[in-house]
Amino acid sequence: MTVETFVPSTSVVTLTDSAIKHFEKKLSSQPGKCIRLSTKLSGCTGYAYVLDFADAPQAGDEIIAASPTLTVAVAEDAVDLLRNTEIDYVMEGVNGVIKYHNPNVVDECGCGESFNVG
């Protein structure tokens, strides 16, 4: 008989292979830059995701090495809102779209602009 121990995930965000490839391609001509994920108050529900290309992480950012060539910085004030979020890149018709699979979300506005956490 074996005993398994449940260890809760401490990951702030993860990226799918598709998202990693997308961001690596976007940053391939800008060595040293990183992806910075934060949130802002927005919309009718509460928060919106903000995804930027940055020269470097800001003080207090949570740093994630998504791949050997891709660094993601998560703003310190967004960590609790984004904990365990998966970032994906999917094709919808002819358009590529960034999708956030955030298990903390309890409510979203109808247009998809904003979200709220419990």
DRENLUM-45076 format. One record per atom (N, C-alpha, C): atom name; residue in three letters; x, y, z. Coordinates in Angstrom, 2 decimals, m for minus. Example, Ala and Ser with C-alpha at 12.3 -4.5 7.8 and 13.67 -1.06 7.14 Angstrom:
BEGIN
+------+-----+---------+---------+---------+
| atom | res |       x |       y |       z |
+------+-----+---------+---------+---------+
|    N | ALA |   13.19 |   m5.69 |    7.80 |
|   CA | ALA |   12.30 |   m4.50 |    7.80 |
|    C | ALA |   13.20 |   m3.30 |    7.80 |
|    N | SER |   12.85 |   m2.25 |    7.08 |
|   CA | SER |   13.67 |   m1.06 |    7.14 |
|    C | SER |   12.90 |    0.03 |    7.87 |
+------+-----+---------+---------+---------+
END
This chain:
BEGIN
+------+-----+---------+---------+---------+
| atom | res |       x |       y |       z |
+------+-----+---------+---------+---------+
|    N | MET |    0.84 |   m1.17 |    0.00 |
|   CA | MET |    0.00 |    0.00 |    0.00 |
|    C | MET |    0.89 |    1.23 |    0.00 |
|    N | THR |    0.50 |    2.24 |   m0.79 |
|   CA | THR |    1.26 |    3.48 |   m0.82 |
|    C | THR |    0.37 |    4.62 |   m0.37 |
|    N | VAL |    1.01 |    5.65 |    0.12 |
|   CA | VAL |    0.30 |    6.84 |    0.57 |
|    C | VAL |    0.75 |    8.00 |   m0.30 |
|    N | GLU |   m0.22 |    8.71 |   m0.85 |
|   CA | GLU |    0.10 |    9.89 |   m1.64 |
|    C | GLU |   m0.27 |   11.12 |   m0.83 |
|    N | THR |    0.57 |   12.13 |   m0.93 |
|   CA | THR |    0.33 |   13.38 |   m0.22 |
|    C | THR |   m0.12 |   14.43 |   m1.22 |
|    N | PHE |   m1.20 |   15.09 |   m0.92 |
|   CA | PHE |   m1.67 |   16.17 |   m1.77 |
|    C | PHE |   m0.89 |   17.43 |   m1.44 |
|    N | VAL |   m0.24 |   17.98 |   m2.45 |
|   CA | VAL |    0.48 |   19.24 |   m2.28 |
|    C | VAL |   m0.20 |   20.26 |   m3.18 |
|    N | PRO |   m0.84 |   21.29 |   m2.59 |
|   CA | PRO |   m1.53 |   22.26 |   m3.42 |
|    C | PRO |   m0.54 |   23.01 |   m4.31 |
|    N | SER |   m1.02 |   23.37 |   m5.49 |
|   CA | SER |   m0.17 |   24.08 |   m6.44 |
|    C | SER |    0.16 |   25.47 |   m5.92 |
|    N | THR |    1.40 |   25.86 |   m6.09 |
|   CA | THR |    1.79 |   27.21 |   m5.68 |
|    C | THR |    2.08 |   28.05 |   m6.91 |
|    N | SER |    1.75 |   27.53 |   m8.06 |
|   CA | SER |    1.99 |   28.24 |   m9.30 |
|    C | SER |    1.08 |   29.46 |   m9.40 |
|    N | VAL |    1.65 |   30.56 |   m9.82 |
|   CA | VAL |    0.81 |   31.73 |  m10.05 |
|    C | VAL |    0.11 |   31.56 |  m11.39 |
|    N | VAL |    0.87 |   31.44 |  m12.46 |
|   CA | VAL |    0.29 |   31.18 |  m13.77 |
|    C | VAL |    1.13 |   30.13 |  m14.50 |
|    N | THR |    0.47 |   29.43 |  m15.41 |
|   CA | THR |    1.15 |   28.52 |  m16.31 |
|    C | THR |    0.75 |   28.90 |  m17.73 |
|    N | LEU |    1.53 |   28.49 |  m18.69 |
|   CA | LEU |    1.24 |   28.75 |  m20.08 |
|    C | LEU |    1.20 |   27.44 |  m20.84 |
|    N | THR |    0.26 |   27.31 |  m21.76 |
|   CA | THR |    0.22 |   26.13 |  m22.62 |
|    C | THR |    1.38 |   26.23 |  m23.60 |
|    N | ASP |    1.69 |   25.10 |  m24.24 |
|   CA | ASP |    2.74 |   25.11 |  m25.27 |
|    C | ASP |    2.41 |   26.11 |  m26.37 |
|    N | SER |    1.15 |   26.19 |  m26.73 |
|   CA | SER |    0.73 |   27.12 |  m27.78 |
|    C | SER |    0.99 |   28.56 |  m27.37 |
|    N | ALA |    0.70 |   28.91 |  m26.13 |
|   CA | ALA |    0.94 |   30.28 |  m25.64 |
|    C | ALA |    2.44 |   30.57 |  m25.58 |
|    N | ILE |    3.22 |   29.61 |  m25.13 |
|   CA | ILE |    4.67 |   29.81 |  m25.06 |
|    C | ILE |    5.22 |   30.08 |  m26.46 |
|    N | LYS |    4.83 |   29.27 |  m27.43 |
|   CA | LYS |    5.30 |   29.47 |  m28.81 |
|    C | LYS |    4.88 |   30.83 |  m29.35 |
|    N | HIS |    3.65 |   31.22 |  m29.07 |
|   CA | HIS |    3.15 |   32.52 |  m29.53 |
|    C | HIS |    3.99 |   33.67 |  m28.97 |
|    N | PHE |    4.21 |   33.66 |  m27.65 |
|   CA | PHE |    4.96 |   34.75 |  m27.03 |
|    C | PHE |    6.44 |   34.72 |  m27.41 |
|    N | GLU |    7.01 |   33.52 |  m27.54 |
|   CA | GLU |    8.40 |   33.44 |  m27.98 |
|    C | GLU |    8.57 |   34.05 |  m29.37 |
|    N | LYS |    7.61 |   33.77 |  m30.24 |
|   CA | LYS |    7.66 |   34.34 |  m31.60 |
|    C | LYS |    7.53 |   35.86 |  m31.54 |
|    N | LYS |    6.61 |   36.36 |  m30.73 |
|   CA | LYS |    6.42 |   37.81 |  m30.60 |
|    C | LYS |    7.67 |   38.52 |  m30.08 |
|    N | LEU |    8.39 |   37.84 |  m29.18 |
|   CA | LEU |    9.56 |   38.47 |  m28.56 |
|    C | LEU |   10.87 |   38.11 |  m29.24 |
|    N | SER |   10.83 |   37.30 |  m30.31 |
|   CA | SER |   12.07 |   36.83 |  m30.93 |
|    C | SER |   12.95 |   37.97 |  m31.45 |
|    N | SER |   12.36 |   39.07 |  m31.85 |
|   CA | SER |   13.15 |   40.20 |  m32.34 |
|    C | SER |   13.44 |   41.22 |  m31.24 |
|    N | GLN |   13.07 |   40.89 |  m30.00 |
|   CA | GLN |   13.26 |   41.81 |  m28.88 |
|    C | GLN |   13.92 |   41.08 |  m27.71 |
|    N | PRO |   15.18 |   40.66 |  m27.87 |
|   CA | PRO |   15.84 |   39.89 |  m26.82 |
|    C | PRO |   15.87 |   40.66 |  m25.49 |
|    N | GLY |   15.67 |   39.90 |  m24.41 |
|   CA | GLY |   15.72 |   40.50 |  m23.08 |
|    C | GLY |   14.38 |   40.98 |  m22.57 |
|    N | LYS |   13.40 |   41.12 |  m23.45 |
|   CA | LYS |   12.08 |   41.56 |  m22.99 |
|    C | LYS |   11.33 |   40.39 |  m22.38 |
|    N | CYS |   10.31 |   40.73 |  m21.59 |
|   CA | CYS |    9.49 |   39.70 |  m20.96 |
|    C | CYS |    8.01 |   40.04 |  m21.15 |
|    N | ILE |    7.17 |   39.09 |  m20.79 |
|   CA | ILE |    5.73 |   39.30 |  m20.76 |
|    C | ILE |    5.38 |   39.71 |  m19.33 |
|    N | ARG |    4.57 |   40.75 |  m19.18 |
|   CA | ARG |    4.14 |   41.17 |  m17.83 |
|    C | ARG |    2.63 |   41.12 |  m17.77 |
|    N | LEU |    2.12 |   40.38 |  m16.80 |
|   CA | LEU |    0.69 |   40.20 |  m16.60 |
|    C | LEU |    0.27 |   40.92 |  m15.34 |
|    N | SER |   m0.76 |   41.75 |  m15.47 |
|   CA | SER |   m1.30 |   42.45 |  m14.31 |
|    C | SER |   m2.81 |   42.53 |  m14.49 |
|    N | THR |   m3.47 |   43.21 |  m13.58 |
|   CA | THR |   m4.91 |   43.42 |  m13.68 |
|    C | THR |   m5.19 |   44.89 |  m13.43 |
|    N | LYS |   m6.37 |   45.32 |  m13.84 |
|   CA | LYS |   m6.81 |   46.68 |  m13.55 |
|    C | LYS |   m8.30 |   46.64 |  m13.25 |
|    N | LEU |   m8.76 |   47.63 |  m12.50 |
|   CA | LEU |  m10.19 |   47.75 |  m12.26 |
|    C | LEU |  m10.84 |   48.15 |  m13.57 |
|    N | SER |  m11.88 |   47.40 |  m13.95 |
|   CA | SER |  m12.48 |   47.66 |  m15.26 |
|    C | SER |  m13.84 |   47.01 |  m15.37 |
|    N | GLY |  m14.64 |   47.54 |  m16.26 |
|   CA | GLY |  m15.91 |   46.91 |  m16.63 |
|    C | GLY |  m16.92 |   46.89 |  m15.51 |
|    N | CYS |  m17.96 |   46.13 |  m15.74 |
|   CA | CYS |  m19.06 |   46.08 |  m14.78 |
|    C | CYS |  m18.86 |   45.03 |  m13.71 |
|    N | THR |  m17.88 |   44.14 |  m13.89 |
|   CA | THR |  m17.70 |   43.05 |  m12.94 |
|    C | THR |  m16.54 |   43.26 |  m11.98 |
|    N | GLY |  m15.52 |   43.99 |  m12.36 |
|   CA | GLY |  m14.44 |   44.24 |  m11.41 |
|    C | GLY |  m13.06 |   44.41 |  m11.99 |
|    N | TYR |  m12.50 |   43.36 |  m12.60 |
|   CA | TYR |  m11.11 |   43.39 |  m13.04 |
|    C | TYR |  m10.98 |   43.00 |  m14.51 |
|    N | ALA |   m9.91 |   43.47 |  m15.13 |
|   CA | ALA |   m9.57 |   43.06 |  m16.49 |
|    C | ALA |   m8.10 |   42.65 |  m16.50 |
|    N | TYR |   m7.76 |   41.71 |  m17.37 |
|   CA | TYR |   m6.38 |   41.28 |  m17.54 |
|    C | TYR |   m5.63 |   42.33 |  m18.36 |
|    N | VAL |   m4.37 |   42.56 |  m17.99 |
|   CA | VAL |   m3.50 |   43.46 |  m18.75 |
|    C | VAL |   m2.23 |   42.68 |  m19.07 |
|    N | LEU |   m1.96 |   42.52 |  m20.35 |
|   CA | LEU |   m0.80 |   41.76 |  m20.81 |
|    C | LEU |    0.06 |   42.70 |  m21.64 |
|    N | ASP |    1.31 |   42.90 |  m21.20 |
|   CA | ASP |    2.22 |   43.82 |  m21.87 |
|    C | ASP |    3.56 |   43.16 |  m22.15 |
|    N | PHE |    4.29 |   43.71 |  m23.11 |
|   CA | PHE |    5.69 |   43.38 |  m23.28 |
|    C | PHE |    6.46 |   44.40 |  m22.46 |
|    N | ALA |    7.41 |   43.94 |  m21.66 |
|   CA | ALA |    8.15 |   44.84 |  m20.77 |
|    C | ALA |    9.64 |   44.62 |  m20.94 |
|    N | ASP |   10.40 |   45.68 |  m20.65 |
|   CA | ASP |   11.86 |   45.58 |  m20.71 |
|    C | ASP |   12.40 |   44.71 |  m19.58 |
|    N | ALA |   11.69 |   44.74 |  m18.44 |
|   CA | ALA |   12.13 |   43.96 |  m17.28 |
|    C | ALA |   10.97 |   43.88 |  m16.30 |
|    N | PRO |   10.99 |   42.88 |  m15.42 |
|   CA | PRO |    9.98 |   42.83 |  m14.36 |
|    C | PRO |   10.10 |   44.05 |  m13.45 |
|    N | GLN |    9.02 |   44.40 |  m12.80 |
|   CA | GLN |    9.05 |   45.48 |  m11.82 |
|    C | GLN |    9.32 |   44.90 |  m10.44 |
|    N | ALA |    9.76 |   45.76 |   m9.54 |
|   CA | ALA |   10.04 |   45.33 |   m8.16 |
|    C | ALA |    8.79 |   44.68 |   m7.58 |
|    N | GLY |    8.96 |   43.51 |   m6.97 |
|   CA | GLY |    7.85 |   42.81 |   m6.34 |
|    C | GLY |    7.13 |   41.83 |   m7.25 |
|    N | ASP |    7.40 |   41.88 |   m8.55 |
|   CA | ASP |    6.74 |   40.95 |   m9.48 |
|    C | ASP |    7.14 |   39.51 |   m9.17 |
|    N | GLU |    6.20 |   38.60 |   m9.39 |
|   CA | GLU |    6.47 |   37.17 |   m9.32 |
|    C | GLU |    7.03 |   36.77 |  m10.69 |
|    N | ILE |    8.20 |   36.15 |  m10.69 |
|   CA | ILE |    8.88 |   35.81 |  m11.94 |
|    C | ILE |    8.68 |   34.33 |  m12.25 |
|    N | ILE |    8.27 |   34.04 |  m13.48 |
|   CA | ILE |    8.04 |   32.67 |  m13.92 |
|    C | ILE |    8.86 |   32.43 |  m15.18 |
|    N | ALA |    9.70 |   31.41 |  m15.16 |
|   CA | ALA |   10.45 |   31.02 |  m16.36 |
|    C | ALA |    9.58 |   30.03 |  m17.12 |
|    N | ALA |    8.83 |   30.53 |  m18.10 |
|   CA | ALA |    7.91 |   29.69 |  m18.86 |
|    C | ALA |    8.65 |   28.76 |  m19.80 |
|    N | SER |    9.82 |   29.19 |  m20.26 |
|   CA | SER |   10.68 |   28.38 |  m21.12 |
|    C | SER |   12.08 |   28.96 |  m21.00 |
|    N | PRO |   13.08 |   28.34 |  m21.61 |
|   CA | PRO |   14.43 |   28.91 |  m21.53 |
|    C | PRO |   14.54 |   30.31 |  m22.13 |
|    N | THR |   13.61 |   30.67 |  m23.02 |
|   CA | THR |   13.70 |   32.00 |  m23.65 |
|    C | THR |   12.52 |   32.92 |  m23.32 |
|    N | LEU |   11.60 |   32.47 |  m22.46 |
|   CA | LEU |   10.42 |   33.27 |  m22.15 |
|    C | LEU |   10.24 |   33.43 |  m20.65 |
|    N | THR |   10.25 |   34.69 |  m20.23 |
|   CA | THR |   10.00 |   35.02 |  m18.82 |
|    C | THR |    8.68 |   35.75 |  m18.72 |
|    N | VAL |    7.89 |   35.36 |  m17.72 |
|   CA | VAL |    6.61 |   36.02 |  m17.45 |
|    C | VAL |    6.71 |   36.64 |  m16.06 |
|    N | ALA |    6.37 |   37.91 |  m15.97 |
|   CA | ALA |    6.34 |   38.61 |  m14.69 |
|    C | ALA |    4.88 |   38.88 |  m14.34 |
|    N | VAL |    4.49 |   38.54 |  m13.12 |
|   CA | VAL |    3.11 |   38.78 |  m12.67 |
|    C | VAL |    3.16 |   39.86 |  m11.61 |
|    N | ALA |    2.40 |   40.92 |  m11.82 |
|   CA | ALA |    2.38 |   42.05 |  m10.89 |
|    C | ALA |    2.03 |   41.58 |   m9.49 |
|    N | GLU |    2.74 |   42.12 |   m8.52 |
|   CA | GLU |    2.56 |   41.71 |   m7.12 |
|    C | GLU |    1.10 |   41.84 |   m6.67 |
|    N | ASP |    0.42 |   42.91 |   m7.07 |
|   CA | ASP |   m0.96 |   43.11 |   m6.61 |
|    C | ASP |   m1.97 |   42.26 |   m7.37 |
|    N | ALA |   m1.51 |   41.50 |   m8.37 |
|   CA | ALA |   m2.42 |   40.63 |   m9.13 |
|    C | ALA |   m2.25 |   39.16 |   m8.79 |
|    N | VAL |   m1.25 |   38.82 |   m8.00 |
|   CA | VAL |   m0.94 |   37.41 |   m7.73 |
|    C | VAL |   m2.14 |   36.66 |   m7.16 |
|    N | ASP |   m2.81 |   37.20 |   m6.16 |
|   CA | ASP |   m3.95 |   36.48 |   m5.56 |
|    C | ASP |   m5.12 |   36.34 |   m6.53 |
|    N | LEU |   m5.31 |   37.30 |   m7.42 |
|   CA | LEU |   m6.39 |   37.22 |   m8.40 |
|    C | LEU |   m6.10 |   36.18 |   m9.48 |
|    N | LEU |   m4.80 |   35.95 |   m9.75 |
|   CA | LEU |   m4.40 |   35.12 |  m10.89 |
|    C | LEU |   m3.87 |   33.74 |  m10.51 |
|    N | ARG |   m3.77 |   33.45 |   m9.23 |
|   CA | ARG |   m3.16 |   32.19 |   m8.79 |
|    C | ARG |   m3.80 |   30.99 |   m9.50 |
|    N | ASN |   m2.96 |   30.13 |  m10.07 |
|   CA | ASN |   m3.35 |   28.91 |  m10.80 |
|    C | ASN |   m4.03 |   29.17 |  m12.15 |
|    N | THR |   m3.87 |   30.36 |  m12.69 |
|   CA | THR |   m4.43 |   30.67 |  m14.00 |
|    C | THR |   m3.57 |   30.05 |  m15.09 |
|    N | GLU |   m4.23 |   29.48 |  m16.08 |
|   CA | GLU |   m3.54 |   28.97 |  m17.26 |
|    C | GLU |   m3.79 |   29.94 |  m18.41 |
|    N | ILE |   m2.71 |   30.32 |  m19.09 |
|   CA | ILE |   m2.82 |   31.20 |  m20.26 |
|    C | ILE |   m2.66 |   30.32 |  m21.49 |
|    N | ASP |   m3.60 |   30.47 |  m22.42 |
|   CA | ASP |   m3.59 |   29.67 |  m23.64 |
|    C | ASP |   m3.66 |   30.62 |  m24.84 |
|    N | TYR |   m3.21 |   30.13 |  m25.97 |
|   CA | TYR |   m3.33 |   30.85 |  m27.24 |
|    C | TYR |   m4.06 |   29.92 |  m28.19 |
|    N | VAL |   m5.22 |   30.36 |  m28.67 |
|   CA | VAL |   m6.04 |   29.51 |  m29.54 |
|    C | VAL |   m6.43 |   30.27 |  m30.80 |
|    N | MET |   m6.70 |   29.52 |  m31.83 |
|   CA | MET |   m7.20 |   30.11 |  m33.08 |
|    C | MET |   m8.72 |   30.03 |  m33.06 |
|    N | GLU |   m9.35 |   31.16 |  m33.30 |
|   CA | GLU |  m10.80 |   31.22 |  m33.44 |
|    C | GLU |  m11.06 |   31.74 |  m34.85 |
|    N | GLY |  m11.35 |   30.83 |  m35.76 |
|   CA | GLY |  m11.44 |   31.21 |  m37.17 |
|    C | GLY |  m10.05 |   31.56 |  m37.67 |
|    N | VAL |   m9.88 |   32.78 |  m38.15 |
|   CA | VAL |   m8.58 |   33.22 |  m38.64 |
|    C | VAL |   m7.83 |   34.06 |  m37.61 |
|    N | ASN |   m8.43 |   34.25 |  m36.43 |
|   CA | ASN |   m7.83 |   35.10 |  m35.41 |
|    C | ASN |   m7.21 |   34.31 |  m34.27 |
|    N | GLY |   m6.03 |   34.72 |  m33.83 |
|   CA | GLY |   m5.42 |   34.15 |  m32.65 |
|    C | GLY |   m5.88 |   34.92 |  m31.42 |
|    N | VAL |   m6.24 |   34.20 |  m30.36 |
|   CA | VAL |   m6.80 |   34.83 |  m29.17 |
|    C | VAL |   m6.10 |   34.29 |  m27.92 |
|    N | ILE |   m5.76 |   35.19 |  m27.00 |
|   CA | ILE |   m5.23 |   34.80 |  m25.70 |
|    C | ILE |   m6.42 |   34.47 |  m24.81 |
|    N | LYS |   m6.40 |   33.29 |  m24.19 |
|   CA | LYS |   m7.46 |   32.86 |  m23.28 |
|    C | LYS |   m6.88 |   32.68 |  m21.89 |
|    N | TYR |   m7.63 |   33.12 |  m20.89 |
|   CA | TYR |   m7.24 |   32.97 |  m19.50 |
|    C | TYR |   m8.19 |   31.98 |  m18.84 |
|    N | HIS |   m7.65 |   30.89 |  m18.33 |
|   CA | HIS |   m8.45 |   29.90 |  m17.61 |
|    C | HIS |   m8.12 |   30.09 |  m16.13 |
|    N | ASN |   m8.92 |   30.94 |  m15.49 |
|   CA | ASN |   m8.67 |   31.37 |  m14.11 |
|    C | ASN |   m9.69 |   30.70 |  m13.19 |
|    N | PRO |   m9.23 |   29.75 |  m12.35 |
|   CA | PRO |  m10.16 |   29.04 |  m11.47 |
|    C | PRO |  m10.73 |   29.90 |  m10.35 |
|    N | ASN |  m10.19 |   31.09 |  m10.16 |
|   CA | ASN |  m10.66 |   31.98 |   m9.09 |
|    C | ASN |  m11.87 |   32.80 |   m9.50 |
|    N | VAL |  m12.17 |   32.84 |  m10.78 |
|   CA | VAL |  m13.26 |   33.67 |  m11.29 |
|    C | VAL |  m14.60 |   33.10 |  m10.85 |
|    N | VAL |  m15.43 |   33.96 |  m10.27 |
|   CA | VAL |  m16.78 |   33.57 |   m9.86 |
|    C | VAL |  m17.86 |   34.27 |  m10.68 |
|    N | ASP |  m17.46 |   35.32 |  m11.40 |
|   CA | ASP |  m18.43 |   36.07 |  m12.19 |
|    C | ASP |  m17.70 |   36.79 |  m13.32 |
|    N | GLU |  m18.32 |   36.80 |  m14.49 |
|   CA | GLU |  m17.78 |   37.51 |  m15.63 |
|    C | GLU |  m18.90 |   38.35 |  m16.25 |
|    N | CYS |  m18.53 |   39.48 |  m16.85 |
|   CA | CYS |  m19.55 |   40.28 |  m17.52 |
|    C | CYS |  m19.93 |   39.60 |  m18.83 |
|    N | GLY |  m21.05 |   39.95 |  m19.37 |
|   CA | GLY |  m21.56 |   39.32 |  m20.57 |
|    C | GLY |  m20.67 |   39.52 |  m21.78 |
|    N | CYS |  m19.96 |   40.64 |  m21.87 |
|   CA | CYS |  m19.13 |   40.90 |  m23.05 |
|    C | CYS |  m17.73 |   40.33 |  m22.90 |
|    N | GLY |  m17.40 |   39.78 |  m21.74 |
|   CA | GLY |  m16.07 |   39.19 |  m21.55 |
|    C | GLY |  m15.00 |   40.19 |  m21.19 |
|    N | GLU |  m15.36 |   41.43 |  m20.96 |
|   CA | GLU |  m14.40 |   42.49 |  m20.65 |
|    C | GLU |  m13.81 |   42.35 |  m19.25 |
|    N | SER |  m14.62 |   41.93 |  m18.28 |
|   CA | SER |  m14.13 |   41.94 |  m16.90 |
|    C | SER |  m14.56 |   40.68 |  m16.14 |
|    N | PHE |  m13.92 |   40.49 |  m14.98 |
|   CA | PHE |  m14.19 |   39.32 |  m14.16 |
|    C | PHE |  m14.11 |   39.71 |  m12.69 |
|    N | ASN |  m14.62 |   38.83 |  m11.83 |
|   CA | ASN |  m14.53 |   39.03 |  m10.39 |
|    C | ASN |  m14.17 |   37.71 |   m9.76 |
|    N | VAL |  m13.50 |   37.77 |   m8.62 |
|   CA | VAL |  m13.07 |   36.57 |   m7.91 |
|    C | VAL |  m13.80 |   36.47 |   m6.58 |
|    N | GLY |  m13.85 |   35.24 |   m6.05 |
|   CA | GLY |  m14.56 |   35.01 |   m4.80 |
|    C | GLY |  m13.73 |   35.28 |   m3.59 |
+------+-----+---------+---------+---------+
END
